[in-house]
Amino acid sequence: MRKIFVLIALACSLLVCAAAQAAQITDVKWGVNKEEVLRFVVDLTDNAGYAVDIEGSVLNLTVNASKGSQVAAQGNVKSTLATSYQVVDKEHYTIVRVPLRQSLSESHYKSFTLKQDAQTNRPFRVVLDIMPAQRSVKAPTQSSVKAPAQTTAPVVSNRPVVSSRPTRPAAKKPAVTQPSTPAKSTASAAQSGTSVKSSTAAVKQPMPAPTETKQTTITSKKETKQPEKDKEKKEVKNSTSPKVVNASSKQTKIVGNGKFRTSGGLSGKIITLDAGHGGSDPGAIGSDGTKEKNITLAITKAVKELLEKKGAKVYMTRTTDVDVYGPNASDADELQARVNVGEKYNSDLFVSLHINSSVNKNVGGFSTYYYPKTSNDLRIAKSIQDQLTANFGVDDLGVRQANFYVIKRISMPATLVEMCFISNEKELVLMKGKWFQNKTARLIAAGIEKYFA
């Protein structure tokens, strides 16, 4: 009888210990965006409580989870806010300590949790954003780093990435240049996006858009992927199709018929392809001077050719090294010009192609972004991501939700594809070669074909 009691007590003890240690930290990542916001992301095997406090010049993030053996006890950070961090294991809880280089208060940081996402294969996460002293997270800003579900780009991801996109100054008199239809119907696709499925060609009131930054991973990234940051203007409806609406900028907004096809094969489908950056915007730049805008254009042209061989009608936002709206245009004008191309031709799909960049030179791989306007935005992103990651020996950074201007503001299903990292020396060598460019184009075209199957 005593033996049975002892066994039961032992079993209960083990269950209690297991419950107490149910959550474990599997990774700690960091990233910085162009506004110098430093973000830490703690990956967990299960949901866990946490707390944040400032102790002198040290910011502490305490998480009720044990530290996994694979998690480094310390790491370096490239930021104006900190140069390092420590992960202190307290057995049943763990503290991420960040020695600060600036005197900050509670108004300069915010934290939140992210649920596990089976669709994108991402774990439970605790996120901590630290703002520079001149900024306050409690002030109503339009920073590119926002809490998920509302962020302009999923700043949380498998690895840190920094935004390197130069912000264009708003031109006083932007050239009134609308994307023209390149000869032989080679024109058009706006920067990436996901679409809103709507049975009507509704023109939605423009929403204020945060300054777009290119991101990925904790991350952010250079590029004309820009969250929206325009003031709303009055709609001016036109009786002719397509409808035109005054944008917050001097650029006019074109709105298509709101109809798009998602099945039945490639033949006859209208697809807009957007080669990221171009003209005065080089995008990310590699260590040897390679410019993102040139790589994206080469691959986009190859995708166009492959899709047309299958019977699709393909337009490009640009077919040469030019700005779509005009040199030195504001971000809003340039991004809207790309969206206009897809709307002008009542496209069934919009795909924007980009190259990623990170402060961490070891980060690499493919990722795709979508905005959940319709049930098809995630589907096209996954279709392309699956093709790329199944046929390349690089990291799968997953499918992520983002609030990028071109994928949010366009009315048809859309996705933005990040085709490896120009900051990664190995991937830089790859992307400059015809083999990589042609294979990437084939896989993207295959993902699009599968989407329409």
Disulfide bonds with the S-S distance in Angstrom:
none
